[in-house]
Amino acid sequence: MQDKFIEGTKLDLGITILTEQEIIDFAKAFDPLYFHTDKEAAKKSIFKTLVASGPHLFTLVHRNKWIPLFGDTVLAGLGVNNWKFIQPVYPNQEIHSSVTLVKVKINEEKQHAAVTWQYEFKDQKGEMVQCLEMTVLHKIN
């Protein structure tokens, strides 16, 4: 299992596209601000259109792409750092996601590793729209 956690490993998590309805549904449940939930009212916001809630993109990619790869090894989450919402995410925008293992601290005695993951979300031009660091405690055997 240790070979699953090698510093510097970068994984492509593919393309994610959020529809207008997905943006509205997520926001109604978790972040009911008008520029996430009301297409007409959003036109009067600084964004001039509907935009995704900050956590929406990460939540979806984490649940659908990362957990199937690593969820069976998770013991506990240890923290999220430096979560940056750099640019808005618009409906039907292609966002490319990747995650890099930036730090692995193995505890052989306890058979676990604290792994720091760097998520990156980029638009079609390759410009960063969001990034964050997440540290997770994983079992290694």
SEVO-567974 format. One record per atom (N, C-alpha, C): residue in three letters; atom name; x, y, z. Coordinates in steps of 0.05 Angstrom, whole numbers. Layout:
 residuo atomo      x      y      z
     ALA    CA      X      Y      Z
...
***
This chain:
 residuo atomo      x      y      z
     MET     N     16    -24      0
     MET    CA      0      0      0
     MET     C     17     25      0
     GLN     N     41     24     12
     GLN    CA     59     47     13
     GLN     C     65     58    -15
     ASP     N     67     40    -35
     ASP    CA     74     48    -62
     ASP     C     51     65    -74
     LYS     N     28     66    -61
     LYS    CA      6     83    -70
     LYS     C     11    112    -64
     PHE     N     29    118    -44
     PHE    CA     34    145    -34
     PHE     C     63    153    -38
     ILE     N     69    163    -62
     ILE    CA     96    171    -69
     ILE     C     96    201    -74
     GLU     N    112    216    -59
     GLU    CA    113    245    -62
     GLU     C    119    252    -91
     GLY     N    105    272   -100
     GLY    CA    109    282   -128
     GLY     C     90    269   -148
     THR     N     76    248   -140
     THR    CA     58    235   -159
     THR     C     35    254   -165
     LYS     N     29    258   -190
     LYS    CA      7    275   -199
     LYS     C    -13    258   -214
     LEU     N    -38    261   -206
     LEU    CA    -60    245   -218
     LEU     C    -79    264   -233
     ASP     N    -85    257   -257
     ASP    CA   -105    271   -273
     ASP     C   -133    262   -265
     LEU     N   -150    280   -256
     LEU    CA   -177    272   -247
     LEU     C   -198    280   -268
     GLY     N   -188    288   -292
     GLY    CA   -206    292   -314
     GLY     C   -221    319   -314
     ILE     N   -241    319   -331
     ILE    CA   -256    344   -336
     ILE     C   -283    342   -321
     THR     N   -290    364   -309
     THR    CA   -316    366   -295
     THR     C   -331    390   -308
     ILE     N   -356    386   -313
     ILE    CA   -373    408   -323
     ILE     C   -398    409   -305
     LEU     N   -403    432   -294
     LEU    CA   -426    436   -277
     LEU     C   -448    450   -293
     THR     N   -472    438   -294
     THR    CA   -494    450   -308
     THR     C   -507    471   -291
     GLU     N   -523    488   -303
     GLU    CA   -538    509   -287
     GLU     C   -554    495   -265
     GLN     N   -568    474   -271
     GLN    CA   -585    461   -251
     GLN     C   -569    449   -229
     GLU     N   -545    437   -235
     GLU    CA   -528    426   -214
     GLU     C   -518    449   -196
     ILE     N   -511    471   -207
     ILE    CA   -502    494   -192
     ILE     C   -524    504   -173
     ILE     N   -548    507   -184
     ILE    CA   -571    516   -168
     ILE     C   -577    496   -146
     ASP     N   -578    470   -152
     ASP    CA   -586    450   -133
     ASP     C   -565    448   -110
     PHE     N   -539    449   -116
     PHE    CA   -519    448    -96
     PHE     C   -521    473    -78
     ALA     N   -524    496    -90
     ALA    CA   -525    521    -75
     ALA     C   -550    522    -57
     LYS     N   -572    513    -67
     LYS    CA   -597    513    -50
     LYS     C   -592    496    -25
     ALA     N   -577    474    -28
     ALA    CA   -572    457     -5
     ALA     C   -551    467     14
     PHE     N   -530    480      3
     PHE    CA   -506    486     19
     PHE     C   -497    515     19
     ASP     N   -505    531      0
     ASP    CA   -494    559     -2
     ASP     C   -514    576    -17
     PRO     N   -538    581     -5
     PRO    CA   -560    594    -19
     PRO     C   -557    624    -24
     LEU     N   -536    632    -36
     LEU    CA   -533    660    -44
     LEU     C   -545    664    -72
     TYR     N   -556    687    -76
     TYR    CA   -572    692   -101
     TYR     C   -556    688   -126
     PHE     N   -530    693   -127
     PHE    CA   -515    690   -151
     PHE     C   -508    660   -157
     HIS     N   -515    643   -138
     HIS    CA   -513    614   -142
     HIS     C   -540    601   -148
     THR     N   -562    614   -140
     THR    CA   -588    601   -141
     THR     C   -608    614   -160
     ASP     N   -604    639   -168
     ASP    CA   -624    653   -183
     ASP     C   -611    665   -208
     LYS     N   -617    653   -231
     LYS    CA   -604    661   -256
     LYS     C   -609    691   -263
     GLU     N   -633    700   -259
     GLU    CA   -639    728   -265
     GLU     C   -626    747   -246
     ALA     N   -628    742   -220
     ALA    CA   -616    759   -200
     ALA     C   -585    760   -203
     ALA     N   -574    737   -211
     ALA    CA   -544    735   -215
     ALA     C   -534    755   -236
     LYS     N   -551    762   -255
     LYS    CA   -543    781   -275
     LYS     C   -536    809   -263
     LYS     N   -546    814   -239
     LYS    CA   -541    840   -226
     LYS     C   -517    838   -207
     SER     N   -505    814   -205
     SER    CA   -481    810   -187
     SER     C   -456    819   -201
     ILE     N   -434    819   -187
     ILE    CA   -408    825   -199
     ILE     C   -400    805   -221
     PHE     N   -412    781   -220
     PHE    CA   -406    760   -239
     PHE     C   -422    763   -265
     LYS     N   -445    777   -264
     LYS    CA   -463    782   -287
     LYS     C   -476    756   -297
     THR     N   -474    735   -282
     THR    CA   -486    709   -289
     THR     C   -485    690   -265
     LEU     N   -498    668   -268
     LEU    CA   -498    647   -248
     LEU     C   -469    636   -245
     VAL     N   -460    632   -221
     VAL    CA   -434    619   -216
     VAL     C   -436    597   -195
     ALA     N   -418    579   -196
     ALA    CA   -418    557   -177
     ALA     C   -409    566   -149
     SER     N   -420    554   -129
     SER    CA   -410    558   -102
     SER     C   -381    548   -100
     GLY     N   -365    562    -84
     GLY    CA   -337    555    -82
     GLY     C   -332    525    -77
     PRO     N   -345    513    -56
     PRO    CA   -339    485    -50
     PRO     C   -351    465    -70
     HIS     N   -368    473    -87
     HIS    CA   -382    454   -105
     HIS     C   -363    437   -122
     LEU     N   -345    450   -135
     LEU    CA   -326    436   -153
     LEU     C   -309    416   -138
     PHE     N   -297    424   -116
     PHE    CA   -280    406   -100
     PHE     C   -297    383    -90
     THR     N   -321    389    -79
     THR    CA   -338    368    -67
     THR     C   -344    346    -88
     LEU     N   -351    355   -112
     LEU    CA   -359    336   -133
     LEU     C   -335    319   -142
     VAL     N   -312    332   -147
     VAL    CA   -288    317   -156
     VAL     C   -278    299   -134
     HIS     N   -278    309   -109
     HIS    CA   -269    292    -87
     HIS     C   -286    267    -84
     ARG     N   -312    271    -85
     ARG    CA   -331    249    -82
     ARG     C   -329    229   -105
     ASN     N   -329    239   -129
     ASN    CA   -332    222   -153
     ASN     C   -305    212   -164
     LYS     N   -283    225   -159
     LYS    CA   -258    217   -171
     LYS     C   -237    208   -150
     TRP     N   -234    223   -128
     TRP    CA   -213    217   -109
     TRP     C   -221    194    -90
     ILE     N   -245    195    -79
     ILE    CA   -254    174    -61
     ILE     C   -253    146    -74
     PRO     N   -262    142    -99
     PRO    CA   -259    116   -110
     PRO     C   -231    106   -112
     LEU     N   -211    124   -114
     LEU    CA   -183    116   -115
     LEU     C   -171    111    -87
     PHE     N   -178    127    -67
     PHE    CA   -164    126    -42
     PHE     C   -182    123    -17
     GLY     N   -208    124    -21
     GLY    CA   -226    123      2
     GLY     C   -223     99     20
     ASP     N   -215     76      9
     ASP    CA   -212     52     25
     ASP     C   -188     53     44
     THR     N   -171     73     40
     THR    CA   -147     75     57
     THR     C   -150     97     78
     VAL     N   -171    113     77
     VAL    CA   -174    136     95
     VAL     C   -180    128    123
     LEU     N   -165    139    142
     LEU    CA   -170    136    170
     LEU     C   -183    161    182
     ALA     N   -174    184    173
     ALA    CA   -185    210    182
     ALA     C   -175    233    165
     GLY     N   -191    253    163
     GLY    CA   -182    278    152
     GLY     C   -168    294    173
     LEU     N   -146    307    165
     LEU    CA   -130    322    185
     LEU     C   -132    353    181
     GLY     N   -140    361    157
     GLY    CA   -142    390    153
     GLY     C   -143    398    124
     VAL     N   -154    421    119
     VAL    CA   -154    434     93
     VAL     C   -141    461     96
     ASN     N   -122    467     79
     ASN    CA   -107    492     80
     ASN     C   -107    506     53
     ASN     N   -104    532     54
     ASN    CA    -99    548     30
     ASN     C   -120    544      8
     TRP     N   -145    542     15
     TRP    CA   -166    538     -5
     TRP     C   -171    565    -17
     LYS     N   -165    567    -43
     LYS    CA   -167    592    -57
     LYS     C   -187    590    -80
     PHE     N   -206    609    -81
     PHE    CA   -225    612   -103
     PHE     C   -215    635   -120
     ILE     N   -200    628   -141
     ILE    CA   -185    648   -156
     ILE     C   -202    661   -178
     GLN     N   -218    644   -191
     GLN    CA   -236    654   -212
     GLN     C   -263    640   -209
     PRO     N   -285    652   -217
     PRO    CA   -311    639   -215
     PRO     C   -312    615   -234
     VAL     N   -329    596   -227
     VAL    CA   -335    573   -244
     VAL     C   -364    577   -255
     TYR     N   -366    578   -281
     TYR    CA   -391    583   -295
     TYR     C   -405    558   -303
     PRO     N   -431    559   -308
     PRO    CA   -445    536   -319
     PRO     C   -433    527   -345
     ASN     N   -431    501   -349
     ASN    CA   -422    488   -374
     ASN     C   -393    494   -381
     GLN     N   -378    503   -361
     GLN    CA   -349    509   -366
     GLN     C   -333    484   -360
     GLU     N   -315    477   -378
     GLU    CA   -298    454   -374
     GLU     C   -276    461   -354
     ILE     N   -275    445   -333
     ILE    CA   -254    449   -312
     ILE     C   -238    423   -310
     HIS     N   -212    426   -314
     HIS    CA   -193    403   -312
     HIS     C   -183    402   -283
     SER     N   -185    378   -271
     SER    CA   -177    374   -244
     SER     C   -153    355   -242
     SER     N   -135    361   -223
     SER    CA   -113    343   -217
     SER     C   -107    344   -187
     VAL     N    -93    324   -178
     VAL    CA    -84    324   -150
     VAL     C    -56    313   -149
     THR     N    -39    326   -132
     THR    CA    -11    318   -130
     THR     C     -6    312   -100
     LEU     N      9    290    -96
     LEU    CA     18    283    -69
     LEU     C     42    300    -63
     VAL     N     39    320    -46
     VAL    CA     62    338    -41
     VAL     C     78    330    -17
     LYS     N     67    315      1
     LYS    CA     82    307     25
     LYS     C     70    282     36
     VAL     N     88    263     43
     VAL    CA     80    238     55
     VAL     C     97    234     80
     LYS     N     84    231    103
     LYS    CA     98    226    128
     LYS     C     89    199    139
     ILE     N    106    179    136
     ILE    CA     98    152    144
     ILE     C    105    146    173
     ASN     N     87    133    186
     ASN    CA     91    123    214
     ASN     C     89     93    212
     GLU     N    112     80    209
     GLU    CA    113     50    206
     GLU     C    101     36    230
     GLU     N    107     46    254
     GLU    CA     97     33    278
     GLU     C     66     32    279
     LYS     N     53     54    271
     LYS    CA     24     55    271
     LYS     C     11     47    245
     GLN     N     28     42    225
     GLN    CA     19     33    198
     GLN     C      0     53    185
     HIS     N      8     79    187
     HIS    CA     -7     99    173
     HIS     C     11    120    162
     ALA     N      0    137    144
     ALA    CA     16    159    133
     ALA     C     -2    184    132
     ALA     N      9    206    139
     ALA    CA     -4    232    135
     ALA     C      4    242    108
     VAL     N    -15    244     90
     VAL    CA    -10    251     62
     VAL     C    -23    278     57
     THR     N     -7    297     46
     THR    CA    -17    323     38
     THR     C    -21    323      8
     TRP     N    -45    328      0
     TRP    CA    -54    329    -27
     TRP     C    -58    357    -36
     GLN     N    -48    364    -60
     GLN    CA    -53    391    -72
     GLN     C    -72    388    -96
     TYR     N    -96    398    -92
     TYR    CA   -116    398   -114
     TYR     C   -113    423   -131
     GLU     N   -115    419   -157
     GLU    CA   -115    442   -175
     GLU     C   -138    439   -195
     PHE     N   -151    461   -200
     PHE    CA   -174    462   -219
     PHE     C   -168    485   -238
     LYS     N   -167    477   -264
     LYS    CA   -159    497   -285
     LYS     C   -180    498   -307
     ASP     N   -183    522   -318
     ASP    CA   -202    525   -340
     ASP     C   -189    516   -367
     GLN     N   -204    519   -388
     GLN    CA   -195    510   -415
     GLN     C   -169    523   -424
     LYS     N   -163    547   -414
     LYS    CA   -139    561   -421
     LYS     C   -115    552   -404
     GLY     N   -121    534   -384
     GLY    CA   -100    525   -366
     GLY     C    -95    544   -343
     GLU     N   -114    563   -339
     GLU    CA   -112    582   -317
     GLU     C   -125    571   -292
     MET     N   -113    574   -269
     MET    CA   -123    564   -244
     MET     C   -149    579   -237
     VAL     N   -169    563   -230
     VAL    CA   -194    575   -220
     VAL     C   -198    569   -190
     GLN     N   -185    548   -181
     GLN    CA   -187    540   -152
     GLN     C   -164    522   -145
     CYS     N   -155    523   -120
     CYS    CA   -135    504   -110
     CYS     C   -138    501    -80
     LEU     N   -129    479    -70
     LEU    CA   -129    475    -41
     LEU     C   -110    452    -34
     GLU     N   -103    451     -9
     GLU    CA    -86    430      3
     GLU     C   -103    416     23
     MET     N   -102    389     22
     MET    CA   -117    373     41
     MET     C    -98    352     52
     THR     N    -98    349     79
     THR    CA    -81    329     91
     THR     C    -99    307    103
     VAL     N    -93    282     96
     VAL    CA   -109    259    103
     VAL     C    -91    238    115
     LEU     N   -101    225    136
     LEU    CA    -88    202    148
     LEU     C    -97    177    135
     HIS     N    -78    162    123
     HIS    CA    -84    138    108
     HIS     C    -71    114    121
     LYS     N    -85     91    121
     LYS    CA    -73     66    129
     LYS     C    -54     57    107
     ILE     N    -32     45    114
     ILE    CA    -13     37     94
     ILE     C    -10      6     91
     ASN     N    -22     -9    108
     ASN    CA    -22    -38    106
     ASN     C    -49    -50    113
***
